[in-house]
Structure formats: C-alpha cells, structure tokens
Amino acid sequence: MRCKFCGREMIKVVTPFRRPVKGEMLEVKDIEVYRCPGCGATFFPNETIKHVGRKTGERLLKVAKERGRIRDEKEHLRKMREKAMKDIEDAIRNGEIKKREDAPFKIFT
C-alpha cells in the first residue's frame, strides 16, 4: 500500500489506540495500522475501525453501568431497538422515507 501523501510504501505496524471517551481514557491494545516511514501518515484498515468501534461501544456501556445510568444491558438494547423502530415509523409517516409495499419491515442489527 502506498502513502497517498508522499507516495512511499507504507508498513504494517501494531500500536495501541488511545482516545478519551466520556471522560475516560479508552485504550485498545495491539491494533494493526499502516504507517508511512516518510511522512508519518497513518491509515486504519476497515477491520481495525470496526474493532475500535466495538471496543468503544463496550467501554461506553461499562461506564454507563458503573455510573448507574444503565442497570440491565439487555433491557437497554431492547429500548434502543424500539426507539429506532419508532423513529423509522415516524419518518415513513412524515414522508421522509418511502417503504416499498412488498418489502418486509424489519431492522437488522
């Protein structure tokens, strides 16, 4: 893979990923990224982005539980699904989304 900034060949490296999330420092250890030895640009592959996203979501749920905002994770996820369904139904009613008549109305997560 070539760097889009300087054109050099990028190398795959394993590095930790650190970002603040809701006042807590999130660290995902050992993620694979491509780094340019010339200019230092970093490229995150899609699978790395998905992995970091999952870990961020897990951390957010953990922090919310610790702070007493969520007692039951399954109940929280059920409520979130219901809210998403209601938002979609409202958008269809308002004409923002058009539903095909022959398509089943389901949300896949």
N, C-alpha and C positions, 0 to 999 in steps of 0.2 A: 504494500500500500504506500502510495506517495503522498507527501505533505502537500496540501493544496495552497500553502503559503509560499514555501521556498523550493518545492519540488524534490527534496531529498527523500530517501527511503525511510519510512517510519519503522520503529522497532516495538515489538510487543513487550510490555513490562507489567509486573504485578506490583500494585501500590495500594495503600489504604485510601479510603474516600471519607473525608470528614466535612460535615456541614451542620450548622445549627438548625434544629427542628423544634419549634415550640419552646424555646428557651433551654433546650437540652442539646448537648453535642452528640450528633449521630456519627458513629464510625462503622463503616463496613470494611472489614479487613479483606485483603487479598483479592482485589478486583483487577481484571485484565483490561488494560488500555493500550492504545498505540501512541507512542511519543516520538516526536521528531528530534533527532540529536542536534540538528542545526539551529532551529529557531525555538524549540521547546514546546511547540504546539501539541495539544493532546486531543485525541479522538476517542470517544466512547462508543464501542460497538452496541448494536441494539440489545443483545442479550445482557450486556452489562447494565444498560439503562433500566431494563426490566427488573434485574436483580436488585439494584439500588432502590427502585420504586417499591418493590415488595418489602425490603428491609425498612424503608422509611415508614410505610403503612403499618408494619408490625410495631415499630417504635412509637408511632402516634397512638395506637391502641393501648400499648403498655402504659404510656404516660397518662392517658385519659383514665385508665383504670386506677392507677396509683393516686391520681388527684380526685378520685371519686366521681368522675363525670360519667363513667360507664360501669355498670355493675355486672351486666351479663353481655358478653361479646356476641353471642348468637342472637339475642334479642335486639341488640344494636344494629347488627347487619340486616335483620328482618325489617326493622323500621326504615333503614336506609333504602332497601329494595322497594318497600311500599311507597316511600316518598318519591323515588324515581318513577315508579309506575304512575303515581298521581300527577307528577309534572308532565309526563308524556301524554297522559289522557287530557290534561288541560291544554297542552299545545295543540293536540288534534282538534279539540273543541273550538279553540280560537283560530284555527285555520293555519297555524304556523307550520304544522306537519300534516301531510296528506297520507292517509293509510290506504294501502291497496285493499280492496274488498276481499280478494282471495287469499290474502296473507294472514297467517295466524298472528295474534297479538301476544307476543312473548318477549321478555327481556332475557338475554343470555349474559351471564356474568362469568 
